[in-house]
């Protein structure tokens, strides 16, 4: 057979003729029933590459036997997909860049990647990034895919992106080839079924032979019994079957399968952090994991914030079932981390993001990528699920919270580095959807702020697999006229580093308490104050006199204005006027100093309320419950924790606590104590303080002392 001359070759003259040559940049995908049907094509390709003195690179990552001939010397790179998508693809791209133009590549079967990543969508993302990059370097690359094994999202992406797609069939020990796509090439027989004979591929012309081969292969696009599901769907479906009511005692009868499914679901959708995984294995049941899976949009991990919130609730109820009634129910949704990657790739941001990280966090470049992220679009199937979720919530306010893979883990809290966005969620369905999409884009773009990238770089995490999942929660609270807010919110720590009195026990914990949305407790507000509560001495304040209490109390409230459809700040006195049903008796007291002045001046009426929270701290079990909650979580984590929470009063005069977040609290276990110098002369002391201090003691050289005299 006459050889078709091109710059590259398959190593089989007849196959070169079918394809009209291998062109630089060709990505050739063989769809097979068995890896043994792929190998006969790989061996000639490898020998031809060596003969032409081209670099031959083999990416080894699957469980099947090696593909290369034993006598071939190639550059073999062993990769582990379990190290994460980002690490995996970055390693491949580094190799592509190393060998430059004109190299030849062989990949293990791509179907194994979908199994390792649990997701056909991530396989699609991988191919949509890798294939064009290989094309740009004018390589020739072989891929294999198991036929009828993947969902349309993967098949369509691969077929749209690759230059050459062929089906390989085996019948009676003969191999047949059926080209489905050959980019920018055509011949009269190219898309016919071909029989492989020697070094030739002969078009099959007999209808009986063609029909006999083609009918032996299922066609999933016609056969409803062959609807394909990826590893993600199959695993959750099997777990759902076992835990369903109709399954009866199946879960008890199959403990080994339950244990295996539980481990797989945890690694697939919840966490791969070894320490968190150990906790999750202990406290999550299979049925609980299935419940969460039913509330996921897209695939991937739920992220650090979501797993922290879910795990904390399971720990509490496991230790004391009474917590089940005390904790406010939640109906959160979880947007998987794979959706973030798909968004990056679909909107042309992935390469910009990679170059940004490689270049070393250039502030202007970060802004460029963020602007592109803020104007991206979402896949239709994801948009449809967003609409269904918003229909579920109706016009209840929601919050879109960051929940990245690295966030809220041991050693890396990422406090305040990523955004969370409130949606008052008012207006038409279209308006509410657009506001929600804007919130999602805002959180996604916050992954590329200069501050977030600098934080990662400082902690050696810039090259780590950081993906952004999202936690979508109904805002905890009550509607008061057109205002919406919880009655209590705050943050709490199981260890108290802010010891301002000898009477305070640091091990009892501390909380920062506010009225309204917890943003005033979480975010720094220079124009207002929060109530800092030592859980060992809840009524002991950092300030003493009543006049100081009034001055250093909370005066402003963060809330959602449903009429204006905005997250706003209002004066507490104004909020009281519009909210007649607030339990002021538990959260506020009359301003004593104002009362005294009114009496002195014979002014009638009542003094305004000031937020002290004294009654809730002294007349209820709230402090004891919070202390018990924190100590239970710290014991389980074997580490101090910090939480975010809200609390709302019930009709029966009780309250429910909504645990919004839980993460390890970064404190130093060992702190050196600096001894005070002895025999100091009185005139050598410039300033002296008595009692405990906040933070670690230190002895440093003072370069300059600035004394500021406040205006009176």
C-alpha positions as CSV (number, residue, x, y, z in Angstrom):
1,X,0.0,0.0,0.0
2,X,1.3,3.5,-0.9
3,X,2.3,5.4,2.2
4,X,0.5,8.7,2.9
5,X,3.3,11.2,3.6
6,X,2.7,13.6,6.5
7,X,4.8,15.1,9.2
8,X,3.7,12.3,11.6
9,X,2.4,8.7,11.4
10,X,0.4,6.1,13.3
11,X,3.1,3.5,12.4
12,X,0.5,1.6,10.3
13,X,0.4,2.7,6.6
14,X,-3.2,1.6,6.1
15,X,-4.3,3.7,9.1
16,X,-2.4,6.7,7.8
17,X,-4.4,6.3,4.6
18,X,-7.7,6.2,6.3
19,X,-6.9,9.4,8.3
20,X,-5.2,11.0,5.2
21,X,-2.2,11.3,7.5
22,X,-1.5,12.3,11.0
23,X,-1.3,16.0,11.2
24,X,0.6,17.9,13.9
25,X,-1.7,18.6,16.8
26,X,-3.9,15.5,16.2
27,X,-5.5,14.1,19.4
28,X,-6.7,10.6,18.4
29,X,-9.3,8.9,20.7
30,X,-9.9,5.2,20.4
31,X,-13.3,4.1,21.8
32,X,-12.9,0.4,22.8
33,X,-14.6,-2.3,24.7
34,X,-11.3,-3.6,26.2
35,X,-7.9,-2.1,26.8
36,X,-6.6,-5.1,24.8
37,X,-8.2,-3.5,21.7
38,X,-6.2,-0.3,22.2
39,X,-2.8,-1.8,22.6
40,X,-2.4,-3.0,18.9
41,X,-2.7,0.6,17.9
42,X,-0.3,1.9,20.5
43,X,2.7,-0.3,19.8
44,X,3.2,0.7,16.1
45,X,2.7,4.3,17.0
46,X,5.4,4.1,19.7
47,X,7.9,2.3,17.3
48,X,7.3,4.9,14.6
49,X,7.9,7.8,17.1
50,X,11.3,6.2,18.1
51,X,12.1,5.6,14.4
52,X,11.5,9.2,13.6
53,X,13.6,10.2,16.6
54,X,10.7,12.0,18.3
55,X,10.3,12.3,22.0
56,X,7.9,9.6,23.2
57,X,6.1,10.4,26.4
58,X,3.8,7.9,28.3
59,X,1.5,9.1,31.1
60,X,0.9,6.2,33.4
61,X,-2.0,6.6,35.8
62,X,-4.5,3.8,35.3
63,X,-4.9,0.3,36.9
64,X,-4.7,-1.6,33.6
65,X,-1.4,-3.2,32.4
66,X,1.2,-0.9,30.9
67,X,0.7,0.0,27.2
68,X,4.2,0.3,25.9
69,X,6.2,-2.4,24.1
70,X,8.9,-3.8,26.4
71,X,11.6,-2.9,23.9
72,X,10.7,0.7,23.7
73,X,12.5,3.4,25.6
74,X,10.1,6.2,26.4
75,X,9.8,9.0,28.9
76,X,7.4,7.5,31.4
77,X,5.6,9.7,34.0
78,X,3.8,8.0,36.8
79,X,1.0,10.2,38.0
80,X,-1.6,9.8,40.8
81,X,-5.1,11.2,40.0
82,X,-5.9,11.0,43.7
83,X,-3.6,13.9,44.4
84,X,-6.2,16.2,42.9
85,X,-7.2,17.5,39.5
86,X,-5.0,20.6,39.8
87,X,-1.9,18.7,40.7
88,X,-2.5,16.1,38.1
89,X,-3.1,18.4,35.1
90,X,-0.4,20.8,36.2
91,X,2.1,17.9,36.2
92,X,1.0,17.0,32.6
93,X,1.3,20.5,31.4
94,X,4.8,20.9,32.9
95,X,5.8,17.8,30.8
96,X,4.2,19.2,27.6
97,X,6.1,22.4,28.1
98,X,9.3,20.6,28.8
99,X,9.4,18.6,25.5
100,X,8.0,21.3,23.3
101,X,6.7,20.9,19.8
102,X,6.5,17.7,17.8
103,X,6.5,15.1,20.6
104,X,4.4,12.0,20.6
105,X,2.2,11.1,23.6
106,X,0.4,8.0,24.9
107,X,-2.1,8.3,27.7
108,X,-3.5,5.4,29.8
109,X,-7.3,4.9,29.4
110,X,-9.2,8.1,30.3
111,X,-12.0,6.1,31.8
112,X,-9.9,5.4,34.8
113,X,-9.7,9.2,35.5
114,X,-13.4,9.4,35.7
115,X,-13.4,6.7,38.3
116,X,-10.6,8.3,40.3
117,X,-12.2,11.7,40.2
118,X,-15.7,10.2,40.6
119,X,-17.0,12.5,37.9
120,X,-17.5,12.5,34.2
121,X,-17.7,16.3,34.3
122,X,-14.1,16.5,35.6
123,X,-13.0,14.1,32.8
124,X,-14.6,16.4,30.4
125,X,-12.8,19.4,32.0
126,X,-9.5,17.6,31.8
127,X,-9.9,16.8,28.1
128,X,-11.1,20.3,27.2
129,X,-7.9,21.7,28.8
130,X,-5.4,19.1,27.7
131,X,-6.4,18.5,24.1
132,X,-6.0,22.1,22.9
133,X,-2.7,22.4,24.7
134,X,-1.3,19.4,23.0
135,X,-2.7,20.8,19.7
136,X,-0.9,24.1,20.2
137,X,2.4,22.2,20.6
138,X,1.8,20.3,17.4
139,X,2.0,16.9,19.0
140,X,0.5,13.5,18.1
141,X,-1.4,12.0,21.0
142,X,-3.2,8.7,21.6
143,X,-6.1,8.4,24.1
144,X,-8.5,5.5,24.9
145,X,-12.0,5.6,26.2
146,X,-14.2,2.6,27.2
147,X,-17.3,2.7,25.0
148,X,-20.7,3.0,26.5
149,X,-19.2,3.8,29.9
150,X,-19.7,7.6,30.2
151,X,-22.4,10.2,30.4
152,X,-23.1,12.6,27.6
153,X,-21.3,15.5,29.4
154,X,-18.0,13.6,28.9
155,X,-18.6,12.1,25.5
156,X,-19.8,15.4,24.0
157,X,-16.8,17.3,25.4
158,X,-14.3,14.7,24.1
159,X,-16.0,14.4,20.7
160,X,-16.2,18.2,20.3
161,X,-12.5,18.8,21.2
162,X,-10.5,15.9,19.7
163,X,-9.4,16.0,16.1
164,X,-9.9,12.2,15.5
165,X,-12.5,9.9,17.0
166,X,-12.6,6.2,16.1
167,X,-14.6,3.2,17.3
168,X,-12.7,0.0,17.5
169,X,-14.6,-3.3,17.3
170,X,-13.5,-6.9,17.7
171,X,-15.3,-9.9,16.2
172,X,-13.9,-13.4,15.8
173,X,-10.4,-12.1,16.7
174,X,-10.5,-9.6,13.9
175,X,-10.3,-5.8,14.6
176,X,-12.5,-3.3,12.8
177,X,-12.2,0.4,12.7
178,X,-15.0,2.9,12.3
179,X,-13.9,6.6,12.1
180,X,-16.5,9.0,13.6
181,X,-14.6,12.3,13.2
182,X,-11.4,13.2,11.3
183,X,-10.9,17.0,11.6
184,X,-10.7,18.9,8.2
185,X,-10.2,15.7,6.2
186,X,-12.5,13.7,4.0
187,X,-12.4,10.9,1.5
188,X,-15.0,8.8,-0.3
189,X,-14.5,5.8,2.2
190,X,-13.2,7.6,5.3
191,X,-16.3,7.1,7.5
192,X,-16.9,3.5,6.4
193,X,-16.3,0.5,8.6
194,X,-12.7,-0.9,7.9
195,X,-11.3,-4.3,8.5
196,X,-7.6,-4.5,9.7
197,X,-5.7,-6.9,7.5
198,X,-1.9,-6.8,7.8
199,X,-0.8,-3.2,7.4
200,X,-4.0,-2.3,5.5
201,X,-7.5,-1.1,6.6
202,X,-9.9,-2.3,3.9
203,X,-13.4,-0.7,3.7
204,X,-16.1,-3.3,4.4
205,X,-18.7,-3.2,1.6
206,X,-20.9,-6.2,2.4
207,X,-24.1,-5.0,4.3
208,X,-24.4,-8.4,6.1
209,X,-20.9,-8.0,7.6
210,X,-21.5,-4.4,8.6
211,X,-24.9,-5.1,10.1
212,X,-23.5,-8.1,12.0
213,X,-20.8,-6.1,13.6
214,X,-22.8,-2.9,14.3
215,X,-25.8,-4.7,15.8
216,X,-23.6,-6.5,18.2
217,X,-22.7,-3.2,19.8
218,X,-25.3,-1.4,22.0
219,X,-26.3,2.1,21.0
220,X,-27.0,4.1,24.2
221,X,-28.5,7.0,22.3
222,X,-31.3,4.6,21.2
223,X,-31.4,1.9,23.8
224,X,-33.1,3.3,26.9
225,X,-31.8,0.4,29.0
226,X,-28.2,1.7,28.4
227,X,-28.5,5.1,30.0
228,X,-25.0,5.7,31.4
229,X,-24.2,7.0,34.9
230,X,-20.8,8.1,36.2
231,X,-19.1,6.8,39.3
232,X,-20.7,9.6,41.3
233,X,-24.3,8.8,40.4
234,X,-23.8,5.0,40.7
235,X,-22.3,5.3,44.1
236,X,-25.0,7.6,45.5
237,X,-27.7,5.5,43.9
238,X,-26.4,2.3,45.5
239,X,-26.1,4.0,48.9
240,X,-29.6,5.3,48.5
241,X,-31.0,1.8,47.8
242,X,-29.3,0.4,50.9
243,X,-30.6,3.2,53.2
244,X,-34.1,3.5,51.7
245,X,-37.1,2.3,53.8
246,X,-37.9,-0.3,51.2
247,X,-34.5,-1.9,51.8
248,X,-35.6,-3.0,55.2
249,X,-32.6,-4.5,57.1
250,X,-30.3,-4.4,54.1
251,X,-28.0,-1.9,55.8
252,X,-27.6,-4.2,58.8
253,X,-27.2,-7.3,56.6
254,X,-24.4,-5.9,54.5
255,X,-22.0,-4.1,56.9
256,X,-19.0,-4.6,54.6
257,X,-20.7,-2.9,51.7
258,X,-22.1,-0.1,53.9
259,X,-18.6,0.6,55.2
260,X,-17.1,0.6,51.7
261,X,-19.8,2.9,50.4
262,X,-19.5,5.2,53.3
263,X,-15.7,5.6,52.8
264,X,-16.2,6.1,49.1
265,X,-18.9,8.7,49.5
266,X,-16.8,10.6,52.1
267,X,-13.8,10.8,49.8
268,X,-15.9,11.5,46.8
269,X,-18.1,14.3,48.1
270,X,-17.1,15.4,51.5
271,X,-13.4,15.6,52.4
272,X,-10.0,14.1,51.6
273,X,-8.3,15.8,54.6
274,X,-7.0,12.8,56.7
275,X,-7.9,14.3,60.1
276,X,-11.4,15.5,59.1
277,X,-11.9,12.2,57.3
278,X,-11.2,10.3,60.5
279,X,-13.9,12.3,62.3
280,X,-16.4,11.9,59.5
281,X,-15.9,8.2,59.4
282,X,-16.8,8.1,63.1
283,X,-19.8,10.4,63.2
284,X,-21.5,10.2,59.8
285,X,-24.0,7.5,59.0
286,X,-24.4,6.3,55.4
287,X,-28.0,7.5,55.4
288,X,-26.9,11.0,56.5
289,X,-24.4,11.1,53.7
290,X,-27.1,10.2,51.2
291,X,-29.4,13.0,52.5
292,X,-26.6,15.5,51.9
293,X,-26.0,14.1,48.4
294,X,-29.6,14.6,47.5
295,X,-29.1,18.4,48.2
296,X,-26.0,18.8,46.0
297,X,-25.9,20.7,42.8
298,X,-23.2,19.4,40.5
299,X,-20.4,17.0,41.6
300,X,-17.2,17.4,43.6
301,X,-16.5,18.1,47.2
302,X,-18.8,20.2,49.5
303,X,-15.8,22.1,50.8
304,X,-14.4,22.9,54.2
305,X,-17.2,25.2,55.6
306,X,-19.9,22.7,54.7
307,X,-18.2,19.7,56.1
308,X,-17.4,21.6,59.3
309,X,-21.0,22.7,59.8
310,X,-22.4,19.2,59.0
311,X,-19.8,17.4,61.1
312,X,-20.3,19.6,64.1
313,X,-24.0,18.9,64.1
314,X,-23.4,15.1,63.9
315,X,-20.9,15.3,66.8
316,X,-23.3,17.1,69.1
317,X,-26.3,14.8,68.4
318,X,-24.1,11.8,68.7
319,X,-22.9,12.8,72.1
320,X,-26.3,14.0,73.4
321,X,-29.5,13.3,71.4
322,X,-31.1,16.3,73.1
323,X,-29.2,18.6,70.8
324,X,-31.4,17.4,67.9
325,X,-34.3,19.4,69.4
326,X,-32.2,22.3,70.6
327,X,-30.5,22.9,67.2
328,X,-32.4,24.9,64.6
329,X,-33.1,22.6,61.6
330,X,-31.3,23.6,58.4
331,X,-32.2,22.9,54.8
332,X,-28.9,23.9,53.1
333,X,-27.9,23.2,49.5
334,X,-24.3,22.4,48.4
335,X,-22.8,23.5,45.1
336,X,-20.0,21.0,44.4
337,X,-16.4,22.1,43.6
338,X,-16.6,20.7,40.1
339,X,-19.0,23.4,39.2
340,X,-16.3,26.0,40.0
341,X,-13.9,24.2,37.6
342,X,-16.4,24.0,34.9
343,X,-17.2,27.7,35.3
344,X,-13.5,28.6,35.0
345,X,-13.0,26.5,31.9
346,X,-16.2,27.4,30.1
347,X,-15.4,31.1,30.6
348,X,-11.8,31.0,29.5
349,X,-10.5,31.8,33.0
350,X,-8.5,28.6,33.9
351,X,-5.5,29.5,31.8
352,X,-5.4,33.0,33.1
353,X,-5.7,31.7,36.7
354,X,-2.8,29.3,36.1
355,X,-0.6,31.9,34.6
356,X,-1.4,34.2,37.5
357,X,-0.3,31.7,40.0
358,X,2.8,30.7,38.1
359,X,3.8,34.4,37.7
360,X,3.7,35.0,41.5
361,X,0.5,36.9,42.3
362,X,0.6,40.1,40.3
363,X,-2.0,42.5,41.7
364,X,-3.1,43.9,38.3
365,X,-3.3,40.4,36.7
366,X,-5.5,39.2,39.6
367,X,-7.9,42.0,39.0
368,X,-8.1,41.1,35.3
369,X,-9.0,37.5,36.0
370,X,-11.5,38.6,38.6
371,X,-13.3,40.9,36.2
372,X,-13.6,38.0,33.7
373,X,-15.0,35.8,36.4
374,X,-17.6,38.4,37.3
375,X,-19.0,38.3,33.7
376,X,-19.1,34.5,33.1
377,X,-22.0,32.2,32.2
378,X,-23.0,28.8,33.6
379,X,-23.8,25.5,31.9
380,X,-27.5,25.1,31.2
381,X,-28.0,22.1,33.4
382,X,-26.5,23.9,36.3
383,X,-28.7,27.0,35.7
384,X,-31.7,24.7,35.7
385,X,-30.8,23.3,39.1
386,X,-30.2,26.8,40.4
387,X,-33.7,27.8,39.4
388,X,-35.1,24.7,41.1
389,X,-33.3,25.5,44.3
390,X,-34.5,29.2,44.3
391,X,-38.0,27.9,43.7
392,X,-37.6,25.8,46.8
393,X,-36.5,28.7,48.9
394,X,-39.3,31.0,47.5
395,X,-38.7,34.5,48.8
396,X,-36.9,33.5,52.0
397,X,-33.6,35.3,52.3
398,X,-30.5,33.1,51.6
399,X,-26.8,33.5,51.9
400,X,-24.2,32.1,49.5
401,X,-21.1,31.2,51.5
402,X,-17.6,30.2,50.4
403,X,-16.6,26.6,51.1
404,X,-13.3,26.0,49.5
405,X,-11.3,22.7,49.7
406,X,-8.6,24.3,51.9
407,X,-11.0,26.5,54.0
408,X,-11.6,25.8,57.7
409,X,-9.1,22.9,57.8
410,X,-6.6,22.2,60.5
411,X,-3.9,24.9,60.2
412,X,-5.6,27.0,57.5
413,X,-8.8,28.8,58.5
414,X,-8.8,31.3,55.6
415,X,-10.8,33.6,57.9
416,X,-12.2,36.6,55.9
417,X,-10.2,35.7,52.8
418,X,-13.2,34.6,50.7
419,X,-16.5,36.2,50.3
420,X,-20.0,35.3,51.5
421,X,-23.0,37.1,50.0
422,X,-26.5,37.7,51.4
423,X,-29.4,37.6,49.0
424,X,-32.5,39.3,50.4
425,X,-34.2,37.2,47.6
426,X,-37.1,39.5,46.8
427,X,-38.5,40.3,43.3
428,X,-39.5,38.2,40.3
429,X,-38.0,34.7,39.8
430,X,-35.8,36.2,37.0
431,X,-34.6,39.0,39.3
432,X,-33.9,36.6,42.1
433,X,-31.9,34.3,39.8
434,X,-29.8,37.1,38.5
435,X,-29.0,38.3,42.1
436,X,-28.1,34.7,43.0
437,X,-25.8,34.3,40.0
438,X,-24.1,37.6,40.9
439,X,-23.5,36.3,44.4
440,X,-22.0,33.0,43.1
441,X,-19.7,35.0,40.7
442,X,-18.6,37.2,43.6
443,X,-17.6,34.2,45.8
444,X,-15.8,32.6,42.8
445,X,-13.9,35.8,42.0
446,X,-12.8,36.1,45.6
447,X,-10.5,33.1,45.2
448,X,-8.3,35.4,43.1
449,X,-8.0,38.5,45.2
450,X,-4.5,39.6,46.0
451,X,-5.2,39.0,49.7
452,X,-6.4,35.4,49.2
453,X,-3.5,34.5,46.9
454,X,-1.0,36.1,49.2
455,X,-2.4,34.1,52.1
456,X,-2.0,30.9,50.2
457,X,1.5,31.9,49.1
458,X,2.5,32.7,52.7
459,X,1.3,29.3,53.9
460,X,2.9,27.4,51.0
461,X,-0.6,26.6,49.5
462,X,-0.3,28.4,46.2
463,X,0.2,25.2,44.2
464,X,-2.3,23.2,46.2
465,X,-5.5,21.9,44.8
466,X,-7.8,24.8,45.8
467,X,-11.4,24.6,44.4
468,X,-14.4,26.6,45.5
469,X,-17.5,24.8,46.6
470,X,-20.5,26.8,47.9
471,X,-22.8,26.5,50.8
472,X,-26.3,28.0,50.2
473,X,-28.2,28.5,53.4
474,X,-31.6,29.9,54.4
475,X,-30.8,32.9,56.5
476,X,-31.6,32.2,60.2
477,X,-34.0,34.7,61.7
478,X,-37.5,36.2,61.7
479,X,-39.3,38.8,59.6
480,X,-40.2,42.0,61.5
481,X,-42.3,44.1,59.1
482,X,-39.9,44.6,56.2
483,X,-36.8,43.8,58.2
484,X,-35.2,40.3,58.6
485,X,-32.7,39.3,61.1
486,X,-31.9,36.8,63.9
487,X,-32.2,37.9,67.5
488,X,-28.8,36.7,68.5
489,X,-25.7,35.9,66.4
490,X,-22.0,35.7,67.0
491,X,-18.8,33.7,67.0
492,X,-17.5,31.6,69.9
493,X,-14.2,30.0,70.7
494,X,-13.6,27.0,72.9
495,X,-10.4,28.6,74.2
496,X,-10.4,32.2,75.4
497,X,-7.2,34.1,74.4
498,X,-8.7,37.4,75.6
499,X,-8.3,37.2,79.4
500,X,-8.9,40.6,80.9
501,X,-9.5,39.5,84.5
502,X,-7.9,37.0,86.9
503,X,-11.4,35.5,87.4
504,X,-11.6,34.3,83.8
505,X,-10.8,30.7,83.0
506,X,-9.5,30.6,79.4
507,X,-10.5,26.9,79.0
508,X,-14.2,27.8,79.3
509,X,-14.2,29.7,76.1
510,X,-15.4,33.1,74.9
511,X,-18.0,34.4,72.5
512,X,-18.6,37.7,70.7
513,X,-22.4,38.3,70.8
514,X,-24.5,40.7,68.6
515,X,-28.1,41.5,67.9
516,X,-29.0,40.9,64.3
517,X,-26.9,39.4,61.5
518,X,-23.6,38.0,62.7
519,X,-21.6,40.0,60.2
520,X,-21.0,42.6,63.0
521,X,-19.5,39.9,65.1
522,X,-17.4,38.3,62.3
523,X,-16.3,41.4,60.5
524,X,-14.4,44.3,62.1
525,X,-16.6,47.3,62.7
526,X,-14.5,50.3,63.8
527,X,-17.6,52.4,64.5
528,X,-19.4,50.0,66.9
529,X,-18.9,47.3,69.5
530,X,-20.0,43.8,70.3
531,X,-20.6,42.1,73.6
532,X,-17.5,40.0,74.5
533,X,-18.6,37.2,76.9
534,X,-16.3,35.1,78.9
535,X,-18.1,31.8,79.3
536,X,-16.6,31.3,82.8
537,X,-17.7,34.8,84.0
538,X,-20.4,35.9,81.6
539,X,-21.4,39.1,83.4
540,X,-17.8,40.4,83.8
541,X,-17.1,43.0,81.2
542,X,-13.9,44.6,79.9
543,X,-15.5,47.9,80.9
544,X,-17.0,48.7,84.3
545,X,-19.0,51.9,84.8
546,X,-22.6,52.1,83.5
547,X,-21.7,55.1,81.4
548,X,-18.9,53.0,79.8
549,X,-21.4,50.1,79.2
550,X,-23.6,52.4,77.3
551,X,-20.8,53.8,75.3
552,X,-19.2,50.5,74.5
553,X,-22.4,48.6,73.7
554,X,-23.7,47.7,70.2
555,X,-25.6,50.6,68.7
556,X,-26.0,49.4,65.1
557,X,-27.7,46.3,63.7
558,X,-26.9,44.4,60.4
559,X,-30.1,43.1,58.8
560,X,-31.8,42.5,55.5
561,X,-34.2,45.2,54.3
562,X,-36.7,43.2,52.3
563,X,-38.4,46.3,50.8
564,X,-35.1,47.5,49.4
565,X,-33.8,44.0,48.8
566,X,-30.5,44.9,50.4
567,X,-28.2,43.9,53.3
568,X,-28.1,47.1,55.3
569,X,-27.1,48.6,58.7
570,X,-29.6,50.3,60.9
571,X,-29.5,52.0,64.3
572,X,-30.8,49.8,67.1
573,X,-33.3,52.4,68.2
574,X,-34.7,52.5,64.7
575,X,-35.0,48.7,64.5
576,X,-37.0,48.7,67.8
577,X,-39.6,51.1,66.3
578,X,-40.3,48.8,63.4
579,X,-40.1,45.5,65.4
580,X,-42.6,45.4,68.2
581,X,-42.2,41.7,68.9
582,X,-38.5,41.7,69.8
583,X,-37.7,40.1,73.1
584,X,-36.1,43.2,74.5
585,X,-36.4,41.9,78.0
586,X,-33.7,39.3,77.2
587,X,-31.3,41.3,75.1
588,X,-31.5,44.9,76.3
589,X,-31.9,47.1,79.4
590,X,-32.9,50.7,79.9
591,X,-29.9,53.1,79.6
592,X,-29.2,53.8,83.3
593,X,-27.2,56.9,82.7
594,X,-29.9,58.4,80.5
595,X,-32.5,57.5,83.1
596,X,-30.5,59.3,85.8
597,X,-30.2,62.5,83.6
598,X,-33.9,62.4,82.8
599,X,-34.8,62.2,86.5
600,X,-32.5,65.1,87.3
601,X,-34.1,67.2,84.6
602,X,-37.6,66.1,85.4
603,X,-38.1,64.7,81.9
604,X,-41.0,62.3,81.5
605,X,-40.8,59.1,79.5
606,X,-38.5,56.2,79.3
607,X,-34.9,56.1,78.6
608,X,-33.8,54.2,75.4
609,X,-32.8,50.6,75.5
610,X,-29.1,49.6,75.2
611,X,-28.0,46.1,74.1
612,X,-26.4,44.4,77.1
613,X,-27.7,40.8,76.7
614,X,-27.6,40.5,80.6
615,X,-30.8,38.6,81.0
616,X,-30.1,36.0,78.3
617,X,-26.7,35.5,79.9
618,X,-27.9,35.3,83.5
619,X,-31.6,34.1,83.4
620,X,-31.3,31.3,80.8
621,X,-29.1,28.3,80.2
622,X,-27.7,29.9,77.1
623,X,-24.2,30.3,78.5
624,X,-24.1,26.8,79.8
625,X,-25.4,25.4,76.5
626,X,-22.8,27.3,74.5
627,X,-20.0,26.2,76.9
628,X,-21.2,22.6,76.6
629,X,-21.4,22.8,72.8
630,X,-17.9,24.2,72.5
631,X,-16.3,21.7,74.9
632,X,-18.1,18.8,73.1
633,X,-16.7,19.9,69.8
634,X,-13.2,20.5,71.1
635,X,-13.1,17.1,72.6
636,X,-14.1,15.5,69.4
637,X,-11.7,17.5,67.3
638,X,-9.0,17.1,69.9
639,X,-8.2,20.7,69.2
640,X,-9.7,24.1,70.1
641,X,-12.6,25.2,67.8
642,X,-14.3,28.3,66.8
643,X,-17.9,28.5,65.6
644,X,-20.4,30.9,64.1
645,X,-24.0,30.7,65.3
646,X,-27.4,32.4,65.5
647,X,-30.1,32.0,68.2
648,X,-33.7,32.7,67.9
649,X,-36.4,32.8,70.7
650,X,-39.3,30.3,70.5
651,X,-42.9,30.9,71.3
652,X,-42.4,28.7,74.4
653,X,-39.9,31.3,75.8
654,X,-37.1,29.0,74.9
655,X,-34.5,29.4,72.1
656,X,-32.9,27.4,69.3
657,X,-29.3,27.6,68.2
658,X,-28.3,27.4,64.6
659,X,-24.8,26.2,64.2
660,X,-23.5,27.8,61.0
661,X,-19.8,26.9,61.0
662,X,-17.2,25.0,63.0
663,X,-13.5,24.9,62.4
664,X,-10.2,24.3,64.2
665,X,-9.1,27.4,66.1
666,X,-5.5,28.4,65.5
667,X,-3.9,29.0,68.9
668,X,-0.4,28.4,70.2
669,X,-0.3,25.7,72.8
670,X,3.1,26.8,74.2
671,X,3.7,30.5,74.9
672,X,6.9,31.7,76.5
673,X,6.5,33.8,79.6
674,X,8.9,36.7,79.8
675,X,9.9,37.5,83.4
676,X,9.7,41.1,84.5
677,X,13.2,42.5,85.3
678,X,13.9,42.8,89.0
679,X,15.1,45.8,91.0
680,X,13.8,48.4,88.6
681,X,14.0,52.0,89.7
682,X,10.6,53.7,89.9
683,X,11.8,56.5,87.6
684,X,12.8,54.0,85.0
685,X,9.2,52.8,84.5
686,X,7.3,54.8,81.9
687,X,4.1,52.7,81.9
688,X,2.8,50.0,84.2
689,X,-0.2,47.6,83.9
690,X,-1.6,45.3,86.5
691,X,-3.4,42.0,85.9
692,X,-3.4,39.7,82.9
693,X,-2.7,40.9,79.4
694,X,-4.2,39.9,76.0
695,X,-1.7,38.0,73.9
696,X,1.8,36.7,74.4
697,X,4.3,38.4,76.7
698,X,7.3,39.7,74.9
699,X,10.6,41.6,75.5
700,X,11.6,43.7,72.5
701,X,13.8,46.7,71.9
702,X,11.5,49.8,71.7
703,X,12.6,52.2,68.9
704,X,10.0,54.9,69.4
705,X,7.2,55.6,71.8
706,X,4.3,57.7,70.6
707,X,2.0,59.2,73.3
708,X,-1.4,60.4,72.0
709,X,-3.4,62.8,74.2
710,X,-7.1,62.3,73.4
711,X,-9.2,65.4,72.9
712,X,-11.6,66.1,75.7
